[in-house]
Amino acid sequence: MIQVRRLSLLTTLLAAVAPAPSSADAGVAQGGPAARTAVLLFSNFSGTSRAPATVMPLVYRELEARGVPHLSHITLRPILRQHRIRTVRGITGPEANLLREGSQVELLLLGSCDVFLDAENPEVAISARLVDTETMRVVSAQSVAATGEDDAGLFSVGRITSLDELAGRVVARLVDDLELSFQRPQRDPSEAPLPTVAIVPLDNTSKARGAGEVVSSQLLSELLTRGFEVIEPGRVNDLFLRNGRVLRGGVDREMLARMSEAFGMDFVVTGEVETFRVGRGELETAAPSFAFGARLIAADGTLRMSHDEARDGRDSEHLFGLGRRRSLGELSRDSLKRLVRRIVEETEESVAIARRTHGSP
C-alpha cells in the first residue's frame, strides 16, 4: 500500500510540472519522433561548482534546438529528494521505473563534468549516456573533450580563450553525437546478441578527484561504440551495495557469480587510474599525462587480458608542436581506444560463437 501511494504521489507531481508534448517533438534530425527524456543533474568531478552551473543550461539549449521533449533536473528535484535517488554512480531499475511510470519518459540522460579548467588554454571534458527506462539498456554514450588551442591555426588564429565559449562548443558536439539516439528506442528482436560487459569502476590512485569515475565513463563510451552491450553503472553499484561490497577496482569470484546471475554479462572490465593530470604551465610546453591499468575478466573468473599504459601529451609531438595532445580527455580516450581494440580481439571468438548460435551471418 505504501508503494502504491508513493507512485500515485509521483505521478501527480510530475504530471503537474511536466511540459506537454508540442509539434516541435516531430523529429530529431528528420530521423523520427524524439523520445521523452528526463535529464538528471550531471555529476561534477571537475573540482569547481562553475562546471554544472554552466553546462546544464547549455544542455537544455541544445535539446530545445533539436525538439527533444524533456524534463529538467530542476523539475525532477523534489521527486529525486523524496525517494532519495542519487545519480552520481548511475540509476537503478526501480528508480528508472518510478520516473517512467510517473512522467512517461522513455529515456534518461545522465552525465558528468569531467574537466572544467579556466586557464591560459581552457579545457572542458564532458561525458553523457542515454538509458532506456523500460529495459535499462544503455542505448548511447559519448565523451567529448577539447581545449581552446585545438582549432588554432598559424599565429594562434582561431584560438578560444573563453571557457564559456569552449563549453558551449563541447556540449553542442556531445548532443550532436547523441542526437539520433533521442529517437524512441527501437531494436530488432532478430538481431544477434552482443557480448555484454559490466564495468567495475576503476580505482583511483591518482591525485585527481573522481578520476576513476571519469575514466570508467569514457571506457563505457568506447565499449558501446565498438558494439558491446554495457550494463548501466547504477545497476552494478546497487548490486555491490546490497552485498556489502566496495565498488572499486576489483571483483571476487562470489561477486562475479552474483553479477552473472543478475546481468547475464559475459565479461567484467576493471582496473586503476594511476595518473590523470591536465597540462598546466606555459601554453607552448604544457601537456597532460595519463596512466592506467585494466583487466578483462570472463564471467567464470578467468583473467582474459591485462593492459597497462602511460601516456604524455608530447608522445606524438612533431616539429613546431604538431601532433601534441593538449586535452587530457582526448589523451585518455586515445589510450582507452587501444584498450578496447585489444578487448575486441580477445572476445572475437565469443562473439562469433554467439552469432553462429543465433543463426546470424
C-alpha positions, -999 to 999 in steps of 0.1 A, spaced: 0 0 0 29 24 8 45 18 -26 11 24 -44 7 57 -25 43 68 -34 37 60 -70 4 79 -70 21 110 -55 50 107 -80 25 106 -109 6 136 -96 37 158 -90 53 150 -123 21 155 -142 18 190 -127 53 201 -138 59 181 -170 56 201 -202 30 189 -227 43 175 -260 44 200 -288 47 200 -326 85 205 -320 86 169 -309 80 158 -345 116 147 -352 152 147 -344 174 155 -374 144 143 -395 150 108 -382 117 104 -364 100 114 -332 121 122 -303 117 102 -271 106 120 -240 137 124 -219 144 131 -182 177 150 -177 195 143 -144 220 167 -129 254 159 -143 279 146 -117 307 170 -111 343 157 -110 359 189 -122 366 205 -88 346 236 -95 309 243 -90 310 265 -120 310 234 -142 274 221 -138 261 257 -134 275 264 -169 270 230 -186 233 222 -176 218 253 -193 238 246 -224 225 210 -225 189 223 -223 196 248 -250 208 221 -273 179 198 -266 154 225 -272 171 234 -305 166 198 -316 130 195 -305 137 169 -278 109 169 -252 125 168 -218 121 172 -181 149 192 -164 168 181 -133 152 211 -115 118 198 -123 127 164 -111 145 176 -79 115 172 -55 109 137 -67 145 126 -65 148 140 -30 115 124 -19 127 89 -30 164 96 -21 175 89 -56 212 98 -60 226 96 -95 264 101 -90 270 65 -98 241 59 -121 205 48 -118 188 15 -108 159 -3 -124 134 6 -97 144 42 -98 141 44 -135 107 27 -132 95 54 -108 104 81 -133 89 62 -163 56 54 -147 52 89 -133 62 110 -162 61 87 -193 97 94 -200 114 68 -223 150 79 -219 172 92 -191 201 115 -198 229 111 -173 264 127 -175 294 142 -158 315 173 -160 350 157 -161 373 186 -167 365 223 -165 397 243 -164 398 281 -167 434 288 -177 455 303 -205 444 273 -226 409 265 -212 398 229 -212 365 211 -210 356 174 -209 320 160 -206 306 125 -207 269 115 -211 248 85 -217 212 77 -226 194 49 -208 161 33 -218 138 35 -188 120 3 -197 148 -21 -205 176 -3 -186 197 -6 -217 224 20 -223 215 30 -258 242 55 -264 272 71 -246 297 98 -256 327 115 -241 338 148 -256 369 169 -247 386 200 -261 409 228 -253 409 263 -266 440 256 -286 427 226 -305 415 245 -336 441 273 -335 459 279 -368 491 298 -376 499 325 -350 470 311 -328 443 323 -352 410 307 -341 422 300 -306 394 300 -279 403 319 -247 368 319 -232 359 289 -210 321 295 -215 325 296 -253 346 264 -252 319 247 -230 292 257 -255 311 240 -283 318 208 -263 281 205 -253 270 211 -289 293 183 -301 281 160 -273 244 164 -281 252 161 -318 269 127 -312 238 116 -291 212 132 -314 199 102 -334 197 82 -301 170 106 -288 145 89 -312 122 65 -295 142 34 -286 137 5 -310 156 -27 -315 151 -56 -339 145 -87 -318 161 -108 -346 195 -91 -341 223 -113 -329 231 -110 -292 261 -87 -284 287 -95 -258 277 -79 -226 302 -61 -204 299 -48 -168 324 -21 -157 335 -22 -121 347 15 -118 384 18 -119 402 25 -86 417 60 -84 453 61 -71 460 95 -89 457 129 -72 428 139 -93 393 137 -76 369 114 -94 395 101 -120 382 65 -116 346 75 -124 357 98 -153 378 71 -170 351 45 -164 326 67 -182 350 72 -211 355 34 -212 318 29 -213 316 52 -243 343 33 -262 329 -1 -255 295 9 -266 309 25 -298 326 -8 -306 294 -28 -303 294 -41 -268 263 -41 -246 273 -23 -213 254 -27 -181 241 6 -166 267 15 -139 239 23 -114 228 -13 -115 263 -26 -108 267 -1 -80 234 -12 -64 243 -49 -66 276 -42 -48 259 -21 -21 233 -47 -14 260 -73 -9 281 -50 13 310 -48 -11 332 -19 -22 327 -10 -58 362 -1 -68 389 -16 -89 383 -53 -84 358 -82 -81 360 -116 -64 345 -149 -76 315 -146 -54 305 -112 -68 313 -124 -103 287 -152 -98 262 -127 -84 268 -103 -113 265 -131 -139 232 -142 -123 218 -106 -121 230 -93 -155 239 -123 -176 271 -105 -186 300 -121 -205 329 -100 -192 339 -76 -165 364 -48 -170 381 -31 -141 415 -16 -131 430 15 -117 439 51 -128 474 60 -117 479 94 -133 452 118 -145 467 153 -149 458 183 -170 485 202 -188 494 232 -167 521 258 -172 532 277 -203 509 272 -233 538 262 -255 551 235 -232 521 223 -211 509 187 -218 486 164 -200 496 130 -186 476 98 -181 485 63 -168 462 34 -161 459 -4 -158 429 -25 -168 418 -62 -167 393 -81 -187 377 -110 -167 354 -136 -180 322 -144 -162 338 -177 -150 366 -158 -133 392 -163 -159 416 -134 -164 414 -129 -202 437 -99 -206 456 -72 -188 467 -38 -201 489 -11 -187 497 22 -204 513 55 -195 509 85 -219 521 121 -221 506 147 -244 540 152 -260 544 115 -270 533 121 -306 547 157 -309 565 167 -341 582 199 -352 565 231 -340 544 212 -316 523 194 -342 507 162 -330 508 172 -293 478 163 -273 467 193 -252 434 178 -239 436 153 -210 402 140 -221 414 133 -257 447 117 -244 428 93 -221 403 84 -248 432 76 -272 446 52 -246 411 36 -240 406 31 -277 437 10 -277 424 -10 -247 391 -16 -263 407 -27 -296 425 -54 -276 393 -63 -258 376 -67 -293 404 -90 -304 402 -110 -272 365 -115 -274 361 -121 -312 358 -159 -307 330 -154 -281 311 -130 -305 315 -154 -334 301 -183 -314 271 -162 -302 263 -152 -337 265 -187 -351 243 -199 -323 218 -172 -331 219 -180 -368 234 -147 -379 260 -145 -407 
